């Protein structure tokens, strides 16, 4: 394997925990281990049992260590959808001079105004997970995307900030620190979007829909920044509950039926009989695949009708979308995105292009076996964490030596959270 310089990325979902280990060796970025286990201690989108979550974290780390054959040490990245999150636009200004002469904007000015934005965002017991610069404004009239080396008297910046309350951040940190130690934290749907969306899509406009077990999270990007971030309560959990109720079986058995036999469209399905266990766990019952598909279709259609309302509101609120809709269409991730023909249901409801998101940076990574892990929508957030980390730490994506110095953003947050 050569040089050993790993990054361990863990994505904590309500239904499962995913983990990957990527080693930055002389040969490139090698995916040397991955694992997917059932979550523990999380219920209704919140951590209910820290001990149980720690147990699940220990299990996934043990699985990864068994694959690499050594104790994992290095950079640990953690994403989750636990807690309450919101998108907020924050605008700050920096007076460069009180005189008449213009001042040339430099990197220090850009860092200073970013720190002003972060201080303001954190002023209400919030924790900033992701920040995006939307635009800079020079002297109240000139809009630019990079003000460095330009002259002005006043610099303004408009940021999109994804934040959550610090209480939930503390709980996640407490639940994972015993197993991982210090880690960098992200939000799963945003990391997933980072993995599956191209810069062109995020610039021109695209809607990312993360079909999680507990919630459906919709994020719309424009000019490479999120402009909508909405969590919908209707989710894959309700698909499983519908199957269990109608077929009179357990939640566990309903989930198994969905994963093994589920399909999103009920038309033109080849007739087949499916056997499953009743609620007592012993009695064998039968259903047909068409009925199972009808149950799945009905709930998925409801979910996408809720997504469509967000889409339509965006086409009204943003002039860039009024004529032709959102150019990049819909990109799906999460466990729900693995249901066969789910894009057919989504496209029928949304009346736009729909694709299942797969990792867009596959050519940068080396994996000897099971290359499909890179395109698995369930692992999108785990790989997205690594992309976020690379940006913050100044790691060259062309496999040049890693720069261990922290960015202003990550260093500022670490110091703040530690009370330094």
N, C-alpha and C positions, 0 to 999 in steps of 0.2 A: 504493500500500500504506500510505502514511502513516508513522506512527511505527514504527521498527525496533528491537525489543527481544526477540530470539529466545531460545528454549531448544532445545537440540539433544539429543535422546534417542536413545541407541544401545543395542540389545539384542543381546548376543553369544550366539548359540546354537551348539550343536555342529554343526548342519546349515546354518544360515544366520544372517546378520547383518541385523537390521532397523534402520532409522533414520527418524526423523521430525523435522521442524523446525516448531515452533509459535511464532508471533510474537504477542506481547502488544501489540496496537495499540489505537488509540482505538475501532476497530470491534468488537473482541473478541479471542478467541483463535483465530488463523487457522492452519490446517494448510497451510503454504506449500510443503512438500516431503516426500517419503517415498521410501524405497528398500529393496529386499530383495535381498541378494546371497549367494552361496554362501560359507560360512565357509572359512577357511584356517588351518592351524597348530593345529587342535584335534582331538584324537583321544581316544576313550574318556573323555570328560568332563574332559580336562585339556589345558592348553596345552603342546604339544610343540615348536612352532616359533614363536618370538616374531617373527622376521623375516616369516614368512608371514602371521601375524595382523596385523602392522603394515601389510602390503601390502593386506590386505582392508579394514582400517580406512581407509586412504588412499583406496581405491576408493569406499567408500560416502560418505565426506566429499566427494570430488570430484563424485559423482552429485548429492548434496544441494546443493552449491554451484552446480552447473550449473543446477539448477532455480530457485534463488533469484537467480542472477545476481550473486552477490557472495561474498566470503570470509566464512565463518561465524565470528563471534566472539560470546561471551556465556556463558551457563551451559551446561555439558556434563554430561549425565547418562548413566551407563553401568550396565547390568545384565547379569548373566551367570549361568549355572548351573554355571560352572567351579569346581571345588574341593569341599571337604567342609564341609557345613553341619549345624547341629543346632539344635533348639529346647530352651531351658532356662528353667525357672521360677526366678526369683530373688526372694527376700524380704529386705527390709531394714527397719530401724526407726530412727526419729529421736526422741530424747528432747527434748521441747520445753521442759520445766522440771523441776527437781529439787524444787521446792517444792510446796505444796498447791494453789496457785492455777492455774486453767485458763488456757491460752494460745490465742488465736485463730489458727488456721492461715491462712497467707497464701501467695502465689505463690512467695515466696522459700523457704519450707519445702518446697514441692512440688519446686522445682528442686533443692534440696539433697539430698533423698532420691533423686531420679532420678540425680544424679551419683554417689551412693553405690552405686546399683545398677550403673551403667555401669562404675565402677571395679572392682567385684567381678567383673563379667562379663569384663572385659579383663585380669584378673589372670593368665590362663593362656595368654598369647600368642594371644588371640582378637581378632577384629575384629567389632564389633557392626554389623550391617547394618540391622536393624529392631527396634524396641522397642514393646511394647504394655503399657499399664497394665491389669491385670485388676481390681484393686480396692484400696481403701485401708481400713485398719482403725484406728479411734480407740480408744485405751485398751484394746486387746485384745478388745473385744466389739462394737463398732459398725462394721458394714461399710457403706461409702459409695463412690460413684464420683467424687465431687468434694468434697474436704474443705475447700476454701477457705471462710473465714468461719465455720467450725465450731470449737468449743472442745474442747480435749483436753490431756492431759499428754504423751501419746506418740502418734506417727504411724507407722504401718507401711504399706508398699506391697508389692504382689505384681505382678511384671512377667513377661511372656513375652518372651524375648529370642531373636531369630534371629541366630546368630553363625557365623562361619567362622574357620578358622585364619589367622593374619596372614601366613603364608608365601604362601598362594594369593592373598590380597588384594594382596600386594606384587607378585606375578607379573602379575596383571591390570593393576595400576597401571603397571608397567614396560612392559607390552605396548601400552598405550594412550596413555601420556603423550606420546610423541614426536608422535603425531598430534593429540591433543586438548588436551594440557596438563593442568591441574588439572581434576578432575571429581568429581562425587558418585557413590557406588557403591551399588548395590542388588542384590538377588537376584531373578532373573527370575520364578520361580513366585510369589513374594510380590507383586511388582509387578503381575503378571498378575491375581492375585486382587483387588488393589486396584482394578483397572480394571473387572472384570466382576461383582463382587459388590456388592450393596446393603448399606447399614448395617443394615437390618432383617434381611437374611439372616445377616450375620455375628453379629448380636446373638442371634438365636433359634437359630442352628446351621445350618451348611452345610458341605459337603465340596467342595473345589476339587481337580480332577485335571488336572495339566498334562502332556499327552501329548507329551513332548519326544522328540528323536531318540535320545539316549543314555540317558535315564532318565525314568521316570514319577514325578512328585512329587505326593504327596497331602498336602493341608493341610486340617485341620478347624478351623473357627472356632466359638466360642461366647462370648457376651458381648463381642463385638467384638475378640476376641484369639484367636490360634491356640492350640489345645490339643493338636494332633497335627501333626507335620511329618515325613513319611516319604518317603524316596527308594527307589523300587523299581528293580531292575536291568533287569527286562523292559520293553521300550520299543519305539518305532517302528522302531528299528534292526533288531530281530528280524523284524518284518514284511517289511522290505526283504530281509533275508538269506534268509528262507523263500522269497520269490518268486524270488530269484536261484538258489537251490539247486534248487528243484523245476522251474523252467522252463529251467534250464541257461543262464543268461545272466549278464551283468555286474551289479555293484552299481549302476552308473550307469543301466543299462537297466531294472533292477528298480524303481529309484526313479521313473523316468519312467513306467513302467506303473502304479505306485501312484497317482501324481499325476494322470494323465490318464484312466485307465480304472478305477481302483480304486473299489470299493463294499464296504461292510461286511457286507451281507446277500446270501446267494447264492440265496435262494428267489425265484421268480417274476421272474427276470431275463430280459429279452428276448434271445434268442440272437444272438450277434454274434462274428465272428472278429477277433482282434487279431493283427497282425503285429509282430514285434520282432526284434532282432538277437541272434544267438548270441554265445557268449563271444569268438569270433574277431573280432567287430565287422563281419563281412561277410555271413555266411550268414543268410538270412531264415528265421525260424521262425514258427509259428502256434500260438495257443492260443485258447480261448474265454473270454468274460468270466465265465461261471459258475465255471470252474476258478480263475481269478484271484481271484474273490470268496471262494471256499472257503478258499483259502490265507490271505487277509487275515482272514477271520472266525475261523479256528482260533486264530491268534495273539492277535487282539484279545480273544477270549473268555478266553484264559489270563491276559492282562493284567488284565482286569476281575475275574476270580476272585481275584487277589491284592489288588486294591483292595477287594473285598467283605470280605475278612478284616479289614482295617483298619476298615471301616465297622462290622462286627459287634463288634469289640473295643470300639469307642467306645460302642456301645449298651449294653454291659455295664458299662463303667467310669463312665459319666456318667448319673446319674439322669434328667437332662433328656431323654435319648434313649430310655429303656427302653421306654416304652409305644408311642410312635408313630414311632420312628426319628428320623433327623436331619431336622428340618422343611424345610430348604431343599433337600434332595436333593443331586444331583450336578451340578456345573457344570464343563464341559470347556473347556480351552484348549490351545494348542500346535499344532504342525503336524498332529498326528494328529487333532485335532478337526475338520479340514476334510474328512475322508473322508466321502462321502455315506452317510447312514443309520447313522452310528456311534452315535447316540443309541438306535437300536433294539437294537443289541447290548448296550450298557451297561444299558439299562432291563431287558432280559430277564435279565441276570445279577444286577444289583443289586436288582431288585424295588422300585424307588423312582423318583421323578421324575428325569429327566435332561435337561439343556439344554446347548447349546453357548454358551459365554460370549461376549457381545459388549459393547463399551464402553458403560457405563451413563450416561456424561456427554456423549453426543453433542450434546445441545442447547446445551452450553456452547462448542462449537467451530464454527468456520466453515471450510468446505472447498468450493471451487468445482467441482472435478471429482473423480470416483471416490470418492463418499461411502462406498462399501462398505469402504474402508480402515479406517474407524472400527469396523466390525463384524467385521473379519478377526481370528480368534483368534490368528493368528501375530503380530499387532502389539499384542496386549493388554499385554505387558510394557513395550513402548516408551511407550505412553500411560500405563500405571500408574506409570512412573518420574516422569512429569510431575505426577501427582496426589500422589505421595509428596513430591516437591520443593515443591509448593505448600503442603502442610501444614507442612513444616519451616521454610520461609522466610516464612510468614505472608502468602502471596499470596491476595488475596480472589478467590474463584471467580466472583464476579459482575462480573469485569472492571474492578475499581477499581484504582488505581495499585499497583504492586508494592512490597512492603516488602523492601528489600534486606538488612535486618539478619538475621543468622542466628539460628536457635533455639538454646536451650541445648544441645540434643542434637547438632545438626549442628556447632555451633561447638566443642563439647567434643571431638568426634571428630576434627575437622580439626586442632586444636591438638595432640591426643595423637599422631596419626599423623605429624605433622610434627616431633614432638619439642620443641614449644615449651613 
